[in-house]
C-alpha cells in the first residue's frame, strides 16, 4: 500500500508522546519516511488510520501510527510510535 504524504504536522503533545517512546519527528521525517517504509491499514476504531513501518539509519525497525489531516490532504500526523514488534518486523520484510 502506498500513501501520498506531502508533509507532516507536529504539535507539542504528539512530540512529547513520541519522545516517551524514544522517537522524534526528525527520525520519522529524515530516517523512517525518507527511507523505505511500508504502510498498512490500522485496526478499526483506532486514532491512527495507518501504520508506517520502516528502518532508522541504524537499521532498527520502527512502527509509527499515523493519520491524515483532512480528507484529501497530503498532510499527516504521527500519533505514536515504538520499536517494531517481531510480528510487525516480519510483515515489513515480507512486504518488501
Secondary structure as UniProt FT lines:
FT   STRAND          7..8
FT   HELIX           12..20
FT   TURN            21..22
FT   HELIX           25..26
FT   HELIX           27..33
FT   STRAND          38..41
FT   TURN            44..45
FT   STRAND          50..55
FT   TURN            57..58
FT   STRAND          61..68
FT   TURN            71..72
FT   STRAND          75..83
FT   HELIX           86..95
//
